[in-house]
Amino acid sequence: MRLALELSAVADAMRAQRFRRERPNASEDEIEALMEAWRGERPGAEAGDSAGRSVQWPRRR
C-alpha cells in the first residue's frame, strides 16, 4: 500500500512538472488549479481506474 501511495505522489509531481513546462509563466496557484481539474477529469479514467462497468455505490439489494 505504501508503494502505491508513493507512486501516486510521484505521478502527481510528474504531472505538475509537465504543467510547469507547458506554462512557464504560471503561478503555483495556477498549477495547483490545473492539478485539481486534471484529478477530476483524467482522460481515460473518467469513471475510475477499475476495469468493468460502472455501478452505483453503495449497492442496494
CYANA upper distance limits for C-alpha pairs under 8 A (distance plus 0.5 A):
  1 MET  CA      5 LEU  CA      6.87
  2 ARG  CA      6 GLU  CA      6.66
  3 LEU  CA      7 LEU  CA      6.58
  4 ALA  CA      8 SER  CA      6.68
  5 LEU  CA      9 ALA  CA      6.77
  6 GLU  CA     10 VAL  CA      6.75
  7 LEU  CA     11 ALA  CA      6.61
  8 SER  CA     12 ASP  CA      6.72
  9 ALA  CA     13 ALA  CA      6.74
 10 VAL  CA     14 MET  CA      6.66
 11 ALA  CA     15 ARG  CA      6.69
 12 ASP  CA     16 ALA  CA      6.63
 12 ASP  CA     35 MET  CA      8.45
 13 ALA  CA     17 GLN  CA      6.64
 14 MET  CA     18 ARG  CA      6.75
 15 ARG  CA     19 PHE  CA      6.83
 15 ARG  CA     35 MET  CA      8.18
 16 ALA  CA     20 ARG  CA      6.78
 16 ALA  CA     31 ILE  CA      7.14
 16 ALA  CA     32 GLU  CA      8.31
 16 ALA  CA     35 MET  CA      7.14
 17 GLN  CA     21 ARG  CA      6.75
 18 ARG  CA     22 GLU  CA      6.66
 19 PHE  CA     23 ARG  CA      6.45
 19 PHE  CA     31 ILE  CA      7.10
 19 PHE  CA     34 LEU  CA      8.18
 20 ARG  CA     24 PRO  CA      5.84
 20 ARG  CA     25 ASN  CA      8.42
 20 ARG  CA     26 ALA  CA      7.39
 20 ARG  CA     31 ILE  CA      7.47
 26 ALA  CA     30 GLU  CA      6.33
 26 ALA  CA     31 ILE  CA      7.03
 27 SER  CA     31 ILE  CA      6.82
 28 GLU  CA     32 GLU  CA      6.59
 29 ASP  CA     33 ALA  CA      6.68
 30 GLU  CA     34 LEU  CA      6.73
 31 ILE  CA     35 MET  CA      6.69
 32 GLU  CA     36 GLU  CA      6.68
 33 ALA  CA     37 ALA  CA      6.74
 34 LEU  CA     38 TRP  CA      6.55
 35 MET  CA     39 ARG  CA      6.57
 36 GLU  CA     40 GLY  CA      6.91
 37 ALA  CA     41 GLU  CA      6.92
 38 TRP  CA     42 ARG  CA      5.80
 40 GLY  CA     46 GLU  CA      8.31
 41 GLU  CA     45 ALA  CA      7.90
 41 GLU  CA     46 GLU  CA      6.14
 42 ARG  CA     46 GLU  CA      6.46
 45 ALA  CA     49 ASP  CA      6.02
 47 ALA  CA     54 SER  CA      7.38
 55 VAL  CA     59 ARG  CA      8.14
